[in-house]
């Protein structure tokens, strides 16, 4: 019997002995007068056993079956090992058909000695910033380099964006490194799906802005402003404001997003057996739809603040890398390892010394523009150093390709032939250089 039941037994015995009335007993036990009379009648009929709860020793009809408990423990240790308890509960309902609450799953795991791998940090008290009122007003963008494949493949960088008003992830993609092309592809997909955002919130990475430690060029001093990076130039052309955050805490939404992805997305990639970046991007597309359904919230103001591009907007002309070059005297534009020959047009037949703009597309294509007009180009003929097949090394001329060389005397040498350099031939004994040096004196 429990302590409470023993107390009831003692009070009822005193009532039976006449030491207490029903009213006094009800006050001591905190029960109604009617309940005291029921307990006394049951006590007279069945004895002390009547005071014990009738469900003691019986299995509750709401109890979880032992087979389900064993199945949950087995899945937690094998298939879904490493998932947090909330994610594990959702996976049990979606994929295994086991409908349990998170608290039930937690009790089953703790009873079998399986603790959560995710440690709780002490809460830090900061002033929370209010969300923007409408979707599309502010996107937080960042990259997260992590062992997403858990050793099954290379380390990858996840580049993504999160809407500040709703918490939706409009797009994300895996890259080998955090690079400008990844952010170009990210923003291009967002503009195609939703529209142009009003502003983006980012960190101080060199992709977004040039370092203040870099000295200003002469052009920058004349213009009175720093030349933007390629991504900064893209935002200017789209009319999107670029806001710089000075701490990770200021970008709390996307930092917490990476924490969720590094837990749930890693588990999804592991369950799918992903080993390459292409497979990871395929799983990511399906995961984003699930994440937005599960975690997105409604904005305080309905509607969307995304701006539709203007008429005549060509994404390929905006989402590309743009560089300025000066045309050579031979109408050739040098661009890295490429040499681009400019052909005459109706407007101009010669572009020597002209300042042109070279566009390098996301697919590697190259186009040359002059005053907003796309010029007709073709690969320039190779230069002389490219055509030259000989290498001069230590005074010896080596013919790279196997040829036939005729040697005085009628013999023919096959293959690579080495000819002595003319600069190393010694003069003959009767050469003017070897004659005695005479001084001529004009005695006039």
C-alpha positions as CSV (number, residue, x, y, z in Angstrom):
1,X,0.0,0.0,0.0
2,X,1.1,3.5,-0.6
3,X,1.5,6.2,2.1
4,X,-1.8,7.8,1.1
5,X,-3.6,4.5,1.3
6,X,-2.1,3.7,4.7
7,X,-3.3,7.1,5.9
8,X,-6.8,6.4,4.8
9,X,-6.7,3.0,6.5
10,X,-5.6,4.6,9.8
11,X,-8.4,7.3,9.6
12,X,-11.1,4.7,8.8
13,X,-10.0,2.5,11.8
14,X,-10.4,5.5,14.1
15,X,-13.9,6.1,12.6
16,X,-14.8,2.5,13.2
17,X,-13.6,2.8,16.8
18,X,-15.8,5.9,17.2
19,X,-12.8,8.3,17.7
20,X,-13.6,10.4,14.6
21,X,-16.8,11.4,12.9
22,X,-17.4,11.4,9.2
23,X,-17.0,15.1,9.0
24,X,-13.7,15.1,10.8
25,X,-12.4,12.2,8.7
26,X,-13.4,14.0,5.5
27,X,-11.4,17.1,6.6
28,X,-8.3,15.1,7.5
29,X,-8.3,13.2,4.1
30,X,-9.4,16.1,2.0
31,X,-12.4,14.1,0.6
32,X,-16.1,14.8,0.5
33,X,-18.5,13.4,3.2
34,X,-20.1,11.1,0.6
35,X,-16.7,9.7,-0.5
36,X,-15.9,8.9,3.2
37,X,-19.1,6.9,3.5
38,X,-18.3,5.0,0.3
39,X,-14.8,4.1,1.5
40,X,-16.1,2.9,4.9
41,X,-18.7,0.7,3.3
42,X,-16.1,-0.8,1.0
43,X,-13.7,-1.2,3.9
44,X,-16.3,-3.1,5.9
45,X,-17.1,-5.4,3.0
46,X,-13.6,-6.1,1.5
47,X,-11.2,-5.0,4.1
48,X,-8.0,-3.1,3.5
49,X,-7.9,-4.3,-0.2
50,X,-10.8,-2.0,-0.9
51,X,-8.5,1.0,-0.3
52,X,-6.0,0.0,-3.1
53,X,-6.6,1.4,-6.5
54,X,-8.4,-1.0,-8.8
55,X,-6.0,-0.5,-11.8
56,X,-2.9,-1.4,-9.8
57,X,-1.1,-4.2,-11.4
58,X,-3.1,-4.0,-14.6
59,X,-1.6,-2.8,-18.0
60,X,-3.0,0.5,-19.2
61,X,-5.0,0.3,-22.5
62,X,-2.9,3.3,-23.6
63,X,0.4,1.5,-23.0
64,X,2.7,1.1,-26.0
65,X,3.1,-2.5,-27.0
66,X,6.4,-4.2,-26.3
67,X,6.9,-5.1,-29.9
68,X,6.7,-1.4,-30.9
69,X,9.1,-0.4,-28.2
70,X,11.7,-2.9,-29.4
71,X,11.1,-1.7,-33.0
72,X,11.7,1.9,-32.0
73,X,14.9,1.0,-30.2
74,X,16.1,-1.0,-33.1
75,X,15.5,1.8,-35.7
76,X,17.1,4.3,-33.4
77,X,20.3,2.3,-33.2
78,X,20.5,1.2,-36.9
79,X,18.7,3.0,-39.7
80,X,18.1,6.4,-38.0
81,X,21.1,6.5,-35.8
82,X,22.3,10.1,-35.3
83,X,18.8,11.7,-35.8
84,X,17.6,14.0,-33.1
85,X,14.5,12.9,-31.2
86,X,12.0,15.3,-32.9
87,X,13.3,14.3,-36.3
88,X,13.3,10.6,-35.4
89,X,9.7,10.9,-34.3
90,X,8.7,12.5,-37.6
91,X,10.6,9.8,-39.6
92,X,8.8,7.0,-37.6
93,X,5.4,8.5,-38.6
94,X,6.3,9.2,-42.3
95,X,8.3,6.2,-43.2
96,X,7.5,3.4,-40.7
97,X,3.9,4.1,-39.8
98,X,4.6,4.3,-36.1
99,X,2.6,7.1,-34.6
100,X,4.1,8.2,-31.3
101,X,4.5,11.5,-29.5
102,X,8.0,13.0,-29.1
103,X,7.7,12.5,-25.3
104,X,6.9,8.8,-25.7
105,X,9.8,8.3,-28.0
106,X,12.1,10.1,-25.6
107,X,11.0,7.9,-22.7
108,X,11.5,4.7,-24.7
109,X,15.0,5.8,-25.7
110,X,16.0,7.0,-22.3
111,X,14.7,3.7,-20.7
112,X,17.0,1.8,-23.0
113,X,20.0,4.1,-22.3
114,X,19.9,6.0,-25.7
115,X,20.5,9.7,-25.1
116,X,20.2,12.5,-27.5
117,X,23.5,13.3,-29.3
118,X,22.6,16.9,-29.6
119,X,23.7,18.9,-26.5
120,X,21.6,21.8,-25.3
121,X,23.4,25.1,-24.9
122,X,22.7,27.5,-22.2
123,X,20.3,30.2,-23.5
124,X,21.8,33.6,-24.2
125,X,19.5,36.5,-23.6
126,X,19.5,39.0,-26.5
127,X,17.1,41.5,-27.9
128,X,15.2,39.8,-30.7
129,X,14.8,41.8,-33.9
130,X,11.3,41.9,-35.3
131,X,10.7,40.1,-38.6
132,X,10.2,42.1,-41.8
133,X,6.4,42.4,-42.4
134,X,6.2,41.0,-45.9
135,X,7.8,38.2,-47.9
136,X,10.5,39.2,-50.3
137,X,11.6,42.4,-48.4
138,X,14.8,40.9,-47.0
139,X,16.7,37.7,-47.8
140,X,19.6,36.5,-45.6
141,X,22.2,34.7,-47.7
142,X,25.3,32.8,-46.5
143,X,27.3,29.6,-47.1
144,X,28.0,26.7,-44.7
145,X,31.0,24.5,-45.3
146,X,30.5,21.2,-43.5
147,X,31.1,17.4,-43.9
148,X,27.6,17.0,-45.3
149,X,28.3,13.5,-46.6
150,X,29.9,12.3,-43.4
151,X,33.0,11.0,-45.1
152,X,31.2,9.3,-48.0
153,X,32.3,12.1,-50.3
154,X,34.1,15.4,-50.4
155,X,33.4,18.3,-48.1
156,X,30.8,20.6,-49.6
157,X,29.5,24.1,-49.1
158,X,25.8,24.7,-48.9
159,X,24.9,28.2,-50.3
160,X,21.4,29.3,-49.5
161,X,19.0,32.1,-48.6
162,X,16.1,32.4,-46.1
163,X,13.3,34.9,-46.2
164,X,13.3,37.1,-43.0
165,X,9.5,37.4,-42.9
166,X,8.4,33.8,-43.3
167,X,11.5,31.7,-42.7
168,X,11.1,30.0,-46.1
169,X,14.1,28.9,-48.0
170,X,13.5,30.0,-51.6
171,X,16.5,28.1,-52.9
172,X,19.8,26.5,-51.9
173,X,22.5,24.5,-53.7
174,X,25.7,22.6,-52.9
175,X,29.0,23.8,-54.2
176,X,32.6,22.6,-53.7
177,X,33.6,26.0,-52.4
178,X,31.9,29.2,-51.5
179,X,32.3,31.2,-54.7
180,X,30.7,34.0,-56.6
181,X,29.2,31.7,-59.3
182,X,27.3,29.8,-56.6
183,X,25.7,33.0,-55.4
184,X,24.9,34.0,-59.0
185,X,23.1,30.7,-59.6
186,X,21.3,31.1,-56.2
187,X,20.0,34.6,-57.0
188,X,19.2,33.7,-60.6
189,X,16.9,30.8,-59.5
190,X,15.2,33.0,-56.9
191,X,14.5,35.7,-59.5
192,X,13.1,33.2,-61.9
193,X,10.8,31.6,-59.3
194,X,9.7,34.5,-57.1
195,X,11.1,37.8,-58.4
196,X,13.7,40.3,-57.4
197,X,14.1,40.8,-53.6
198,X,14.2,44.3,-52.2
199,X,17.4,43.7,-50.1
200,X,19.8,41.0,-49.1
201,X,21.5,40.7,-45.7
202,X,25.1,39.2,-45.9
203,X,28.4,39.1,-44.1
204,X,31.7,40.8,-45.0
205,X,33.0,38.1,-47.4
206,X,35.2,39.3,-50.3
207,X,32.5,38.0,-52.7
208,X,30.2,40.8,-51.6
209,X,32.5,43.7,-51.0
210,X,36.1,44.7,-51.5
211,X,38.4,44.9,-48.5
212,X,39.0,48.4,-47.2
213,X,42.7,47.5,-46.8
214,X,43.1,47.3,-50.6
215,X,44.5,50.6,-52.0
216,X,42.2,52.6,-54.3
217,X,43.0,52.6,-58.0
218,X,43.3,55.8,-60.0
219,X,39.8,55.2,-61.5
220,X,38.3,54.8,-58.1
221,X,39.9,58.0,-56.9
222,X,38.5,59.9,-59.9
223,X,35.0,58.5,-59.4
224,X,35.1,58.9,-55.6
225,X,33.8,55.4,-54.8
226,X,35.1,51.8,-54.7
227,X,34.5,49.5,-57.7
228,X,32.0,46.9,-56.6
229,X,32.7,43.2,-56.8
230,X,31.0,41.1,-59.4
231,X,28.1,40.2,-57.0
232,X,27.9,43.8,-55.9
233,X,27.6,44.9,-59.5
234,X,24.8,42.3,-60.0
235,X,22.8,43.6,-57.1
236,X,23.2,47.2,-58.4
237,X,21.8,46.1,-61.8
238,X,18.9,44.3,-60.2
239,X,18.2,47.3,-57.9
240,X,18.6,45.2,-54.7
241,X,20.0,46.8,-51.6
242,X,23.0,45.1,-50.0
243,X,23.1,45.2,-46.2
244,X,26.2,44.3,-44.3
245,X,25.9,42.5,-40.9
246,X,28.7,42.8,-38.5
247,X,28.2,39.6,-36.4
248,X,26.8,36.1,-36.8
249,X,24.2,37.0,-34.1
250,X,22.7,39.6,-36.5
251,X,22.1,36.9,-39.0
252,X,20.5,34.6,-36.5
253,X,17.9,33.2,-38.8
254,X,20.2,31.8,-41.3
255,X,22.7,30.7,-38.7
256,X,20.0,28.7,-37.0
257,X,19.0,27.4,-40.4
258,X,22.5,25.9,-40.8
259,X,22.1,24.2,-37.4
260,X,18.9,22.6,-38.5
261,X,20.3,21.5,-41.9
262,X,23.4,20.1,-40.4
263,X,21.2,17.9,-38.2
264,X,18.2,17.0,-40.4
265,X,19.6,17.3,-43.9
266,X,22.7,15.3,-43.0
267,X,20.4,12.5,-41.8
268,X,18.4,12.6,-45.0
269,X,21.6,12.5,-47.1
270,X,22.8,9.5,-45.1
271,X,19.5,7.6,-45.5
272,X,19.6,8.2,-49.2
273,X,23.2,7.0,-49.4
274,X,24.4,10.2,-51.2
275,X,28.1,10.2,-52.2
276,X,28.4,12.9,-54.9
277,X,27.4,16.6,-55.2
278,X,24.8,15.9,-57.9
279,X,23.0,13.4,-55.8
280,X,23.2,15.8,-52.8
281,X,21.5,18.6,-54.9
282,X,18.7,16.2,-55.9
283,X,18.0,15.2,-52.3
284,X,18.2,18.9,-51.3
285,X,15.5,19.9,-53.7
286,X,13.0,17.5,-52.1
287,X,14.2,18.5,-48.6
288,X,13.5,22.2,-49.1
289,X,9.9,21.5,-49.9
290,X,9.5,19.5,-46.7
291,X,11.4,22.1,-44.7
292,X,9.2,25.0,-45.9
293,X,6.0,23.0,-45.1
294,X,7.3,22.1,-41.7
295,X,8.9,25.3,-40.4
296,X,7.7,28.3,-42.5
297,X,5.4,30.9,-40.8
298,X,3.0,33.4,-42.1
299,X,4.1,37.0,-42.6
300,X,2.4,39.8,-40.7
301,X,1.3,41.3,-44.1
302,X,-0.1,39.2,-46.9
303,X,1.2,39.4,-50.4
304,X,4.7,39.4,-51.8
305,X,7.3,42.2,-52.0
306,X,9.3,40.5,-54.8
307,X,9.5,42.7,-57.9
308,X,8.9,41.3,-61.3
309,X,11.7,42.0,-63.8
310,X,11.0,44.7,-66.4
311,X,10.1,44.0,-70.0
312,X,13.1,43.0,-72.1
313,X,14.9,41.6,-69.1
314,X,17.4,39.0,-70.3
315,X,18.9,36.9,-67.4
316,X,21.9,35.9,-69.4
317,X,22.9,39.6,-69.8
318,X,22.7,40.3,-66.1
319,X,23.8,37.0,-64.4
320,X,27.2,36.9,-65.9
321,X,30.7,38.2,-65.0
322,X,31.7,41.4,-66.7
323,X,35.2,42.7,-67.3
324,X,36.6,45.7,-69.1
325,X,39.4,45.3,-71.7
326,X,41.2,47.5,-74.2
327,X,41.3,46.2,-77.8
328,X,44.7,45.7,-79.3
329,X,46.0,47.3,-82.5
330,X,45.2,44.1,-84.3
331,X,41.5,44.2,-83.1
332,X,42.2,41.3,-80.7
333,X,40.9,41.3,-77.1
334,X,43.0,39.4,-74.6
335,X,40.9,37.6,-72.0
336,X,42.8,35.1,-69.9
337,X,44.0,32.3,-72.1
338,X,41.6,33.4,-74.8
339,X,42.3,35.7,-77.8
340,X,39.1,37.1,-79.3
341,X,39.2,38.6,-82.8
342,X,36.7,41.4,-83.4
343,X,35.2,41.5,-86.9
344,X,34.1,44.7,-88.7
345,X,30.5,45.8,-88.4
346,X,28.2,48.3,-90.1
347,X,28.8,50.8,-87.3
348,X,32.5,50.5,-87.1
349,X,35.2,48.6,-89.0
350,X,38.1,49.1,-86.6
351,X,38.0,48.8,-82.8
352,X,41.7,49.3,-82.1
353,X,42.3,50.9,-78.7
354,X,38.6,50.9,-77.9
355,X,37.3,50.1,-74.4
356,X,35.0,47.0,-74.6
357,X,33.1,44.9,-72.0
358,X,33.6,41.2,-72.0
359,X,30.7,39.0,-70.6
360,X,31.5,35.6,-69.3
361,X,28.3,33.5,-68.9
362,X,27.6,30.9,-66.3
363,X,28.1,28.2,-69.0
364,X,31.5,29.6,-69.9
365,X,30.4,31.4,-73.1
366,X,32.1,34.7,-73.9
367,X,30.6,37.8,-75.6
368,X,32.1,41.2,-76.3
369,X,30.0,44.4,-76.0
370,X,30.8,47.9,-77.2
371,X,28.5,50.7,-76.1
372,X,25.7,48.2,-75.4
373,X,26.0,46.4,-78.8
374,X,27.2,42.8,-79.0
375,X,30.1,42.5,-81.5
376,X,30.8,39.7,-83.9
377,X,33.8,37.8,-82.8
378,X,35.8,34.7,-83.6
379,X,38.8,33.0,-82.1
380,X,42.0,34.9,-83.1
381,X,44.8,33.1,-84.9
382,X,47.5,31.7,-82.6
383,X,50.4,33.9,-81.8
384,X,54.0,33.2,-82.8
385,X,55.0,31.7,-79.5
386,X,52.2,29.2,-79.8
387,X,53.2,28.2,-83.3
388,X,56.9,27.9,-82.5
389,X,57.8,24.2,-82.0
390,X,61.3,24.7,-80.7
391,X,62.6,25.3,-77.1
392,X,65.9,27.0,-76.6
393,X,67.5,25.5,-73.5
394,X,71.1,26.0,-72.5
395,X,72.3,27.1,-75.9
396,X,70.9,23.9,-77.7
397,X,68.1,24.0,-80.1
398,X,65.8,21.0,-79.6
399,X,63.3,20.2,-82.4
400,X,60.2,19.0,-80.6
401,X,58.6,17.0,-83.5
402,X,60.4,14.0,-85.0
403,X,61.8,15.2,-88.4
404,X,64.6,14.2,-90.8
405,X,67.7,16.4,-90.6
406,X,70.3,16.3,-93.4
407,X,73.9,16.4,-92.0
408,X,76.9,17.4,-94.1
409,X,78.4,14.2,-95.6
410,X,75.1,12.8,-96.9
411,X,73.9,11.1,-93.7
412,X,70.3,11.5,-92.5
413,X,69.5,11.5,-88.8
414,X,66.0,10.4,-87.9
415,X,64.0,11.5,-84.9
416,X,64.9,14.4,-82.6
417,X,68.2,16.0,-83.7
418,X,70.4,18.3,-81.6
419,X,72.3,20.9,-83.5
420,X,75.0,22.9,-81.9
421,X,74.3,26.5,-81.5
422,X,76.3,28.8,-83.8
423,X,77.2,31.0,-80.8
424,X,79.5,28.2,-79.5
425,X,81.6,27.6,-82.7
426,X,85.3,28.4,-82.3
427,X,87.0,30.6,-84.9
428,X,89.7,29.1,-87.1
429,X,93.4,29.8,-86.5
430,X,93.6,32.2,-89.4
431,X,90.4,34.1,-88.4
432,X,90.9,37.8,-88.2
433,X,90.0,37.7,-84.6
434,X,93.1,35.5,-83.9
435,X,95.6,37.7,-85.9
436,X,98.0,40.0,-83.9
437,X,96.5,43.3,-82.9
438,X,98.3,46.2,-84.7
439,X,98.2,49.8,-83.8
440,X,98.3,52.2,-86.8
441,X,99.9,55.6,-86.0
442,X,99.3,58.4,-88.4
443,X,102.4,60.6,-88.5
444,X,100.9,63.1,-90.9
